[in-house]
Amino acid sequence: MDVFSHITLTDVHNDLIRNIISLRASEDLFDDLTDDPDERELAQQVESDAKPCPYKSHTPEIHRPFEESVWFNAIAWPFRNWRISRFSDGSFGVWYGSDTVETTAYEAAHHWYHGLLADAGFESERVVVERRLYRVQCDAALLDLRHLLDDYPLIIHANDYSFTQSIGSKAHHEGHPGLVTASVRHEDGNLYAVLNPNVLSNPRHHSYLTYILEGNRIVVERKPGEVWLEIAL
């Protein structure tokens, strides 16, 4: 591809923000089965024992199960659950993150609405969802597409991903750790597409957001009941 002859590298050594659907407070998923707290605890233990362990620590005496859960949610999930996206045709996983909370809020709002609610026919309903943000350390030399946008506008096309999927497929095949480009959903923001989970580490809780679909906008709250952003659809 001709575009690869013009790509440069950017050396990234900082935290990126990962935005996923979650809950501000955990729910007891077995409370409708029994009123006995001992029986609910047993059910939770059986569920935990039945789940495959997604992470093997080199220092198991230090790491705890909750750390494995954070690692899986913040890093491993997209590499285990492949989906079609801007830089993937669905044949491999891509981890997406942003360098600011505001950018990830806009990016996630778009994909929540267009990739989930609209497909399910809920775009006319009032819908509330809670999301959890993680900070994840990224250490990699990423392919930088940001200076190519004038010559290759399809890199930031709002809906047509065919060109960027071809870039992502070539980068994945050749073993590049990832790419960075301008965010399509948030002006002046950056989108990071990581292809190799080994360049990501140290996932930590950052904050929660609440998204509320109301008519032709998504209201975003950082604190419950306090509007932080209003994103037009």
C-alpha positions as CSV (number, residue, x, y, z in Angstrom):
1,M,0.0,0.0,0.0
2,D,1.3,3.4,-1.0
3,V,0.2,4.9,2.3
4,F,2.8,2.8,4.2
5,S,5.6,4.6,2.4
6,H,4.6,7.8,4.1
7,I,3.9,6.5,7.6
8,T,6.1,7.6,10.5
9,L,6.5,6.2,14.0
10,T,5.6,7.8,17.3
11,D,7.1,6.4,20.5
12,V,4.4,6.2,23.1
13,H,5.2,5.7,26.8
14,N,2.2,7.0,28.7
15,D,-1.3,6.1,30.0
16,L,-4.2,5.6,27.6
17,I,-7.9,5.6,28.6
18,R,-10.0,2.5,28.0
19,N,-13.8,3.0,28.2
20,I,-16.1,-0.1,28.8
21,I,-19.6,-0.8,29.9
22,S,-19.7,-1.6,33.6
23,L,-21.5,-0.8,36.8
24,R,-20.7,1.9,39.5
25,A,-21.6,-0.7,42.1
26,S,-21.5,-4.4,41.6
27,E,-24.7,-6.4,41.6
28,D,-25.5,-9.6,43.4
29,L,-26.5,-11.8,40.4
30,F,-27.8,-14.6,42.6
31,D,-30.0,-12.6,45.0
32,D,-33.1,-13.7,43.0
33,L,-32.3,-17.4,43.5
34,T,-32.0,-17.5,47.3
35,D,-32.3,-15.3,50.4
36,D,-29.5,-17.2,52.2
37,P,-26.2,-15.2,52.0
38,D,-24.2,-18.4,52.5
39,E,-25.9,-20.0,49.5
40,R,-25.3,-16.9,47.3
41,E,-21.6,-16.9,48.3
42,L,-21.4,-20.6,47.4
43,A,-23.0,-19.8,44.0
44,Q,-20.6,-17.0,43.4
45,Q,-17.6,-19.3,44.2
46,V,-18.9,-22.0,41.9
47,E,-19.2,-19.4,39.1
48,S,-15.7,-18.1,39.8
49,D,-14.2,-21.6,39.8
50,A,-15.9,-22.4,36.5
51,K,-14.6,-19.4,34.6
52,P,-11.3,-19.9,32.7
53,C,-8.4,-17.8,34.1
54,P,-7.5,-15.1,31.6
55,Y,-4.2,-14.1,33.2
56,K,-1.3,-16.0,34.6
57,S,0.9,-13.9,36.8
58,H,4.6,-14.5,37.1
59,T,4.2,-13.6,40.7
60,P,1.0,-15.3,41.8
61,E,1.8,-14.8,45.5
62,I,1.5,-11.0,44.8
63,H,-1.3,-10.7,42.3
64,R,-4.9,-11.3,43.4
65,P,-8.0,-12.4,41.5
66,F,-9.4,-8.9,41.4
67,E,-6.2,-7.8,39.6
68,E,-6.7,-10.6,37.0
69,S,-10.3,-9.3,36.5
70,V,-9.0,-5.8,36.0
71,W,-6.4,-7.0,33.5
72,F,-9.0,-9.0,31.6
73,N,-11.6,-6.1,31.4
74,A,-9.1,-3.4,30.7
75,I,-6.7,-5.2,28.3
76,A,-7.6,-8.7,27.3
77,W,-11.2,-8.6,26.3
78,P,-10.9,-7.2,22.7
79,F,-8.0,-9.6,21.9
80,R,-10.3,-12.5,22.9
81,N,-13.5,-11.2,21.3
82,W,-12.8,-10.1,17.8
83,R,-15.1,-7.6,16.2
84,I,-15.3,-5.6,13.0
85,S,-14.1,-2.1,13.7
86,R,-12.2,0.8,12.1
87,F,-8.9,-1.1,11.8
88,S,-10.1,-4.7,11.8
89,D,-12.2,-6.8,9.4
90,G,-13.1,-9.0,12.3
91,S,-10.3,-11.6,11.8
92,F,-8.2,-10.2,14.7
93,G,-8.7,-8.2,17.8
94,V,-7.9,-4.5,18.3
95,W,-7.7,-2.6,21.6
96,Y,-8.9,1.0,21.3
97,G,-8.0,3.8,23.7
98,S,-7.7,7.5,23.9
99,D,-5.3,9.9,25.6
100,T,-8.0,12.0,27.2
101,V,-11.3,11.2,29.1
102,E,-13.2,13.6,26.8
103,T,-12.1,11.9,23.6
104,T,-13.0,8.4,24.9
105,A,-16.3,9.7,26.1
106,Y,-17.2,10.9,22.5
107,E,-15.8,7.7,20.9
108,A,-17.7,5.4,23.2
109,A,-20.9,7.3,22.9
110,H,-20.9,7.0,19.1
111,H,-20.3,3.3,19.1
112,W,-22.8,2.7,22.0
113,Y,-25.5,4.4,20.0
114,H,-24.8,3.3,16.5
115,G,-23.3,-0.1,17.2
116,L,-25.7,-1.3,19.9
117,L,-28.8,0.8,20.5
118,A,-29.7,1.6,16.9
119,D,-29.1,-2.0,15.9
120,A,-31.4,-3.2,18.7
121,G,-34.1,-0.6,17.8
122,F,-33.7,1.4,21.0
123,E,-32.7,4.7,19.5
124,S,-36.0,6.3,20.3
125,E,-36.0,5.1,24.0
126,R,-34.6,6.7,27.0
127,V,-31.7,4.4,27.9
128,V,-29.2,4.7,30.8
129,V,-25.9,2.8,30.9
130,E,-22.9,3.1,33.2
131,R,-19.3,2.8,32.0
132,R,-16.0,2.4,33.7
133,L,-12.7,4.0,32.6
134,Y,-9.3,2.4,33.1
135,R,-5.9,3.9,32.8
136,V,-3.5,1.5,30.9
137,Q,0.2,2.0,30.3
138,C,1.2,1.8,26.6
139,D,4.9,1.3,25.7
140,A,5.3,1.0,21.9
141,A,6.5,2.6,18.7
142,L,3.1,3.1,16.9
143,L,2.4,3.8,13.3
144,D,1.4,7.4,13.2
145,L,-1.3,8.3,10.6
146,R,-2.1,11.8,11.8
147,H,0.0,13.7,9.3
148,L,-1.5,11.8,6.4
149,L,-5.1,12.9,6.8
150,D,-5.1,15.6,4.1
151,D,-3.7,13.1,1.5
152,Y,-5.7,10.1,2.7
153,P,-9.0,11.4,4.1
154,L,-10.5,7.9,4.2
155,I,-8.4,7.4,7.3
156,I,-11.0,9.4,9.2
157,H,-14.1,8.7,7.2
158,A,-17.1,8.7,9.5
159,N,-18.6,5.4,8.3
160,D,-16.5,3.7,5.6
161,Y,-13.9,1.6,7.3
162,S,-12.6,-0.3,4.2
163,F,-9.4,1.7,3.7
164,T,-8.5,1.7,7.4
165,Q,-9.3,-2.0,7.7
166,S,-6.8,-2.7,4.9
167,I,-4.2,-0.6,6.9
168,G,-4.9,-2.5,10.1
169,S,-4.8,-5.9,8.3
170,K,-1.3,-5.2,6.8
171,A,0.0,-3.8,10.2
172,H,-1.3,-6.8,12.0
173,H,0.1,-9.3,9.5
174,E,3.5,-7.6,9.6
175,G,3.6,-7.6,13.4
176,H,3.3,-3.9,14.1
177,P,2.2,-3.2,17.7
178,G,-0.5,-0.6,16.8
179,L,-1.5,2.7,15.2
180,V,-2.5,6.2,16.2
181,T,-4.7,8.5,14.3
182,A,-7.0,11.5,14.9
183,S,-10.3,10.8,16.6
184,V,-13.2,11.0,14.2
185,R,-15.7,11.6,17.0
186,H,-13.9,14.3,18.9
187,E,-12.1,17.2,17.3
188,D,-8.4,17.5,18.4
189,G,-8.6,14.1,20.0
190,N,-6.4,11.0,19.2
191,L,-7.4,7.4,18.8
192,Y,-5.0,4.6,19.6
193,A,-5.5,1.2,18.0
194,V,-3.3,-1.4,19.7
195,L,-2.7,-4.8,17.9
196,N,-0.4,-6.4,20.4
197,P,-1.5,-6.8,24.1
198,N,2.1,-7.2,25.2
199,V,2.7,-3.4,24.9
200,L,-0.1,-2.7,27.4
201,S,0.3,-3.0,31.1
202,N,-0.6,-1.7,34.6
203,P,-4.4,-1.3,34.2
204,R,-5.9,0.9,36.9
205,H,-9.4,2.2,37.7
206,H,-9.8,5.8,36.6
207,S,-13.4,6.8,37.0
208,Y,-17.0,6.1,36.1
209,L,-19.3,7.7,33.5
210,T,-23.1,7.5,33.1
211,Y,-24.5,7.8,29.6
212,I,-28.2,8.7,29.2
213,L,-29.8,8.7,25.8
214,E,-32.4,11.4,25.6
215,G,-34.0,12.2,22.3
216,N,-31.3,13.3,19.8
217,R,-28.5,13.6,22.4
218,I,-26.5,11.6,24.9
219,V,-26.0,13.2,28.3
220,V,-22.8,12.2,30.0
221,E,-22.4,12.4,33.8
222,R,-19.1,12.0,35.7
223,K,-21.0,12.4,39.0
224,P,-24.5,11.0,39.2
225,G,-27.0,13.8,38.6
226,E,-24.4,16.3,37.3
227,V,-24.2,16.8,33.5
228,W,-20.7,16.9,32.2
229,L,-21.1,16.5,28.4
230,E,-24.0,16.7,26.0
231,I,-23.2,14.8,22.8
232,A,-25.5,15.5,19.8
233,L,-26.5,12.6,17.6
